[in-house]
Amino acid sequence: AWRAGITRRAGLGDDAAKMSLAFDEFGRPFLIVKEQGSKSRIRGIDAQKANIQAAKAVARTLRSSLGPKGMDKILQSGDGDITITNDGATILQEMEVEHQIGKLLVELSRSQDYEIGDGTTGVVVLAGSLLEQAEVLLDRGIHPLRIAEGFEMASKVAVAELERISETFEFSATDAEPLIRTCMTTLSSKIVNRCKREMAEICVKAVMAVADFERRDVNLDLIKVEGKVGGKLEDTVLVNGIVLDKDISHPQMAKVIKDAKIAILTCPFEPPKPKTKHKIDIDTAEKYEELRQQEEKYFKDMVQQCKDSGATLIICQWGFDDEANHLLMHEKLPAIRWVGGVELELLAIATGGRIVPRFQELTPEKLGSAGSVKEVSFGTTKDRMVVIEDCAASKAVTVFVRGGNKMMIEETKRSLHDAICVARNLVRSNKIVYGGGSAELACGIAVEEAADNIPGVEQYAMRAFAEALDAVPTALAENSGLAPIETVAMVKSQQLKEKNPYLGVDCKETGTNDMKEQGVFETLIGKQQQMLLATQVVKLILKIDDVITSGKYD
């Protein structure tokens, strides 16, 4: 009978529970491994509750870093690197969230960062708050899909209300004050807020320099943010050109070059090497001398070709031999070596030069031009950088950040990136809403009014959405040391009474709740994106009713 494939237990000890020994019709034994036992599975309402708990835990981490009085987080990676940051997207990326739903929130803040650049903390706080409200509705027995539909309807009302309360923002290349004020709002929650005015001016000047007003677009690749430890934050400057973290290759070469003609090369200054393995037998002094002269001729030809093209500065992607360096110095041709590919491309765009792959192809038309190239050194260290200014073709600019330590500089770079993105968004779409939680409160009031006209269960979800929107002003008040519930209730009643959608939480305690007076702005597209993205992620989480985790092999 066992030949017919009847399973029988063999002496497999403890593993017998996990596997069975069976025989096929030819008498060959095989093992049947029970995999099902090692899978874990949560289904139904438990799955939704577990997912909501995980998302709330992630959102709670970020709540305390929202707003101008928000706290920073210190994150240590596996290899001991330390990051101190206030930026929601960076915090979540560095946290290495394990839970699958937590990862969704990491993706959420990342997509807000890629699309808008600012508001990465707010979007996660809003999603967490929506899920908290959804949990209450689930406990009442409302179907998750009905909740999701209600949230979707509410988000449409909220986005329309944002459009209604937004104001068009007039600015021009000459009058950029409104842009500076908006960038200051973004920077007020960052570590650089003590000199946010100077930083905002730098960001706006950088964006204005490279903005294309006809197409209403800004190419962020032309804005480079470089940093160097040392000096103080106030020493941060905007360079109208490109800063390379390199030095001129020979100490005796000229350190300042006016009206430079730049040859951008991707070929190394060294004699060609045969691709195959080779061996040279030299048995007389004459042969050795001939080989040396041949090599020298190679170098001289290379340097001569550069000289003939009219170049006054060589920028090379690779290194060069000491001999080539020496010859270049003799020919009074300054050179910079080991310049990365991205920087080479930026140089080519900015100076109008062409990247040349072979010396034979170097012609005067392929040279880039710049008003001045100079090497600058810092403090008492041997640190040097090359500054290339007044580029011919386009307005590439570099924001050069100084600060007391590496972490400070990294965080300043992230903050400036956010502010530059805000300025770019305003060039694209010059509509703004007011900050300090005023827009969220106005949307909450509009959603509550709309909910009264909706028959069916969705109205509960819409009211929950309106309540969830209060989480942002509540968190702002909490982080500013104000009584959260009292403050939000007062501002909300004031908004209803005066029909003024610009009233928000007075985080800086200036004495007025009117955000228009305080000059706290946010971009309209940034706020709309926050609400749409948060609603989409919450809908996705609510639709999950089964979590199956495959067992890990021991």
N, C-alpha and C positions, 0 to 999 in steps of 0.2 A: 504493500500500500504506500510506503514512503516513496517509492519510485515515482508515483504519480504526482509528487510535489507536495505531499503533506508535510507541514512544518513541524519540526520537533525541536525542543530545547536541547542545546548542547551545553556542556559545562562552561558557560561563559562568565560565571561569577556575577559581579555587580553590574556588569554591562548587559546582562541578560534582559533587564527591563528595557534597555534602549534598542536592542537589536535581536533579530531571530535568525536562526540558521535554517535554511530550506534546501531542498534538493529538486533539481528539475527532472524531466522524464528520463534523462540519460544518466541519472545518478550523480551529476556534478553538483557539489555543494555551493551555495551562495548565501550571502548575508543580506537580510532585509533590515535597514537602519530606520528606526522610527524618528523622523525629523519633527513631526508635529509637536511632540512633547516639549521641544526646546523653543517653540515659538510662544511669544507672549501676545495677548490680544486684549484690547479694551474696546468695548463697543457701546453704542447708544449714548445716553445722557452722560455716562461716566467719562466717555472719550471727550465729549465737548467740555465737561468741567475740567478735566486734566489739561486740555489744550489752553483753556482760558486762564487757568492758574499759571501755566508756564509763561504765557504772553504777559500777564499782569506782573509777574516777577521781573521780567526784563524792563517793562515800562516804568516800574517803580524805581529801578536803578537810575533812570534818566531824569525822573521828576525833579530831583534836587539840583540839577544843573541847568534848569530853564530860567531864562530871564537875566536882567542886569545884575542881580544879587545871587545868581546861581553859583553853586560850588563846583570845583574842578575834581576830576578823578585821577588817581595815579594807577597806572596799569603796568604790571611787570610781565613780560613775555617769557616763554619757556627758556630762552637763552640769556635771560637776565637783563634784556633791554628795558629801560624805563620810559614810559610816555606819560606826560602830564597834560591833560586836555579837558576842554569843555565842549568839544564838538561831538554831537550825538553819533554821527556816522563812525568817527574814529573810535569812540568808546566801545561801540558794539562790535566793530571789527576786531579790536584788540582783545575783547573779552573771551573770544573763542567759545561761543555758546554751543552747547552740545545738543540741547533739545531741538527736535525738528521744527516745532512751532516757533521757538525762540529764534531759529535761523530765518524764519519768514520775516520777523521784525527787523533782523539785521539787513536783509535784502531790501526791506521797505525804506529804511533810512538811507541805504546806499543809493536807491533809485532817486530819492529826493535830492541827494547830494549831486548825482550826475546831471539831473535835469535842471535843478534850480540852484544848487550850491549852498543854500541857506535854509534854515527851518528843519534841520534833521532831527533835533531833539523834540520839537513840538509835534512832529508827525507821529512819533512813537508814543508820546504821552497821550495824544488824541486816540490812537488805536487802542491803547491799554484801557482808557476810560470807556470807550465804546464797548469793549468786551466785558468790563465790569457791569455796565448797564444790561448787556445781553444776558449775563448770568442771572440777574434778578428776574428778567422776563422768562427765562427758561424754567426757573423755579415755579413761576406761576402757571407753567404748563403750555406756554405759547410755542408753536412749532418754530424750529430754528429758521426755516426758509421764509416764514412770514416775517420774522424779525429782520432777516437780511433784506427782504423786499422793502420793509418800512425804512430801514437805514438808507437804502438806495434812493427812495423817494425824498427822504429828508436831505440827503447830500445835494440833490438837484436844486431843492429850494434854497439851501445854504449858499451854493455857488452863484445862483441868480441874485441872491440878496447881496453877496459880496460885490457883484458887478454893479448893483444899484448904488451901494454906498461908496463905491470907489470914486476917486477924483483923478482927473487927467492932470498930468504933471508937466508943466512947460519948462524946458531947459534948452540951452543951446551950447555950442562949443565954447562960447565966450562966458555965458552965465551958467556955471555948473553948481551953484550953491545948493539947489534942491537935491541934486545927486549926493552931494557931500553929507547933507543932513540924513539922508536915508542910509548911507554907509555907516554913519556914526551910530545909528540905531543898532545895526548888525554888530558893530565892534563893541558896543557898550556891555554886552554879556561876556566878552572875552577878557583874556588876561591883559590885553593892551589898552584897557579902557582909560588908563590915566593920561595917555596921549592920543586919544581916539580922533581928535580933530586933525592932527598932523597926518595920522595914518589914513584917515578917510580922504584927505586931500591928495595924498600920494596915489591911492587906488584910483580915484576919479581921474587924475591927470594921466595915469597909465592907460586907463580905458579910453579916454578922449583921444590920446595920441594914436591909438591903433583902430579906433572905431570907423566904420564905413557908414556914414549917416544916410547915404542914398539907399543902401540895401538894408539899413537898420540892423546891422550885425557887427559883432566884434570877434576877431580871431584871437582866442586866448593863447594860441601857440606863440604869438608875438610878444606876450608878456611873460617874462621869466622872473622867477623869485629866487634870489640867491641869498645865502646867509653866511656870516663869518662870526665866530665867537670873539668877543672883545668889544670894547666901547659900551655905550649904553643905548637903550631903545630909541632915545631921541636922535641918535646919529643915523637912523635909517634914512636912506635917500633914494630918490628916483633917478636912475641914470638913463639919459636919452641915447641908448645904444645897448651894447651887449657886454656883459662882464664874464670873462673866462677865468676859471679857477686854475690858471696855469701861469708860468713865468716865461720870459724870453730865454731861449735855450742856452745862450752864452753870456756870461756876466759882462763881457766887453762890448756887446752889441748895443746899438742905440736904444734908449729906453722910451723915447718920445718920438713919434713919427707923425708929421703933419701931412695932410692930403695923401694918405696911404693908398697905394695900389696893391690889392691883396690877391695873392695866388692861393687858391684853396685846393690842396692836393690830397689824393687818397693813395698815392704810391710812395713806398719807402725810399729814403735816401741811402741806398746800399747797392752794391753790385748784384746783378741778377744771379740767382742760384739755379743750377739745373734741377729739374724736377726729379730725375732719376738719381740713384746713388752713384757717386763718382769718386774717383781717386786721382790725384795729380802726382806724378812722379817728377821730382825736381832733383836733378843730379849735378847741376853746375850752378855757379853763382850767377852766370849770365841769364839762365832761365828764370832764376828767382827775381832778378832785377827786371826782366821783361814782364813777369806776372805783376810785380809791384807797380810798374809803369802803366800796365793795362788797367789795373784797379783805379789808379789815380786819374787816368783819362776818363774812366766812367764817371767818377765824382765831378771832375772839372766840367765834363759835358753837361751833366745834370745842372750844376750851379750856373753854368753859362746860359743854358736854355731858360732858366728862371730870370737871369739878368737881362737876356735879350728881349724877353716879353715885356719888360718895363716894370716888373713887380718891385715894390719897395718893402714888402713884408710877405713872408712865406708862412702859411698855416698848414700843418701837415697832420694827417690822422695817425701816422705811425711815428716811430722814433727815428733818429739817424745816428750813424757812427760818429765817433769823435772827429774823425778825419773830415766828414762832410760838415760838421759843426764848425770846425776850424776854417775850412774853405769859405763857408758862408760868412763867417766873421771877417775874413780877409777881404771879401768882395763887398763888405758893408751891407749885407742883406740880413736884417733881423729875422728870426724865425721862432715859431711856437710849435712845439711837438706834442704828440699824444692828445689831440683834441678829439672828443667823442663825436660819434656820427650825428646825434641829434643836434649838438651845438654847431657842427659843420653845416647842417641843412639850414639852421636858423641864420647862420652867418651868410650863407649863399642868398637866402631870401632878402636879408636886410641890406647887404652891400651890392646886390645885383650881379654878383659873380657866378661863375659856373664851377661845379666841382669837377676837377680834372683828374682822370684816372691814370694818365701816362704823361711823362715829361714831353714826349714828341707832340702832344696835342695842345701844349700851352701856347696860347696866342694872346695878344693884347686885349682882344674883345672879351676874353673869358675872365678877365680880372675884375674883382669887385673894388669899390672905392669907399673910403671912409674919411671924414674930416680930420679925425685925430685918433691915434692909438697910443696909449701910454701904460706903463707898468707902474702900479702903485703898491706900496708896502704898508704893513700895519704894525703899529706899536713897536715893541722891542723884539718881536719874533721875526723869523725869516719868511713869514707868510707873504706871498706876493700874488697879485692878480693883475690881469690885463683888461683894461677898459677900452672898448672900441666905440667911439661916439660919432654922431652926425653921419649915420649911414646913408648911402645915396638912394637906394631903391625904396625902402619902406621904413616905417617908423617902428622898429623893434625897440622895446624898452625893457629895462631890468629894474626890479625893486630890490635894493640891496639892504638886507636886514642886519642890524647889529644887536647884540644882547649879551647879558652876563654869562649865560651858559647855553649848552647845546639844546636842552629841553625848552628853554625860553624861546630860542630861535625857531625851533620846529613848530611850537604852538603859535608863534607870531605868523609864521608862514601859512599855517592852516587858517588863521583868522583873516589874514589878508586875502587868501583865496576866496573865502566866503564873501568878503566885501567886494572884491573884484567881480564875482559872479552876480551880486546884487546890482552893481552898476551896469553890467552887461544886460541883465534882464530889463532894466529900465530903458536902456537904449532900444531894446527890442520892442517892449510894450510899456509906454510911459504912464501906466495907471497904477495908483497906489491906494492902499487902505491904511487905516491907522492901527498902531500896535497897542501894547499894554492890555491885551485881552479884549479890547473894545469891539473888534470885528467879530470875535467868537460870540460875545454876548448879544450883539445885534443879530447875528445869524440864529442864535438860540431862540430869541424872541420871535423872529420870522417863522422858524420851523414850528414853534408851539402854536402860533396863529394858524398856520397851514394845517396842522394836525386836527384842528376842530372841524375842518371841512371834509375829513376823510372818514368814510364809513368803514367798519371792519377793524380787524385786530391790528392792522398796520399803524393805526394812530398811536397805539401804546409804544410801538418801536420808535415812531417819530418823536414822541415826547422824551423817550429815553435818549435819543440822539441829541435833543436840545439840552438835556441835563448833562450829557457827556461833554458837550462843548464848553460847559462851565469849568471843566477840569483845568483848562489852560490858565484862565484868570485866577482860579483857586491856587494853582501851583505857583504862579507869579507872586501872589499875596503871601503865601506861606514862606517862600524863599526870601521875601523881603522883610520878614519878621512882623508882618501885619496879621491881624486876626482874620483868617481866610474866609470863614462863612459870613461874618459881619460885613467885611469889605465888599465881597462879591454881591451880596444881597443889596447893599446900599447903592452900588454902582448900577446894578440892574434896575432897581426901582427908579433911580434917577434917569436912566435911559428911557424907560417907559413914560415917565412923567414929562420929560422935556422933548421926547422924540429926537434925541440927539445921539446918533450912532458913533460919535467920536469919543464917548466917555469910557475910560478904562481904569485899570488899577494904577494908582500913583506909586510906583515902585521906588522912585527916588525921593519921595516925600517932598515934592516941590510946592505942594499946597493947592494944586489944581488937578482935577481928574480929566480935564480936556486934553486928549492926546494931540489935538491939532495945535493947541497952544504950546505943549511941551515939545512938539516937533518929533514925535515918535512914529516913523513910517515903516510900512512893509510893502513889498511888491504884491500887486494883485495876483499875478500868475503864481507866485510862490504860495500864497494862502490857498488859492483854489486847488493847486496841485496837492497840498497837504490834505485837504478834506477828501478829495477824490481817491488819493492813494490809500489813506487810512481806511476809508469805507470799503474799498476793494479787498484789502487784506482781511478785514473783519468778516466780510461776506465769505471769503475763502475758508477762514477758520471755522465759521459757523456751519458750513456745509459738510464738514468732516464728521462722520459718525462712527468711524471704525479705525482704530490704530493697530496695525499688525506689525510687530517687530520680529524680524527673523532672529532665531537663536544664534548666538556667537559660538563658534567652535572653541572648545577648551584647548 
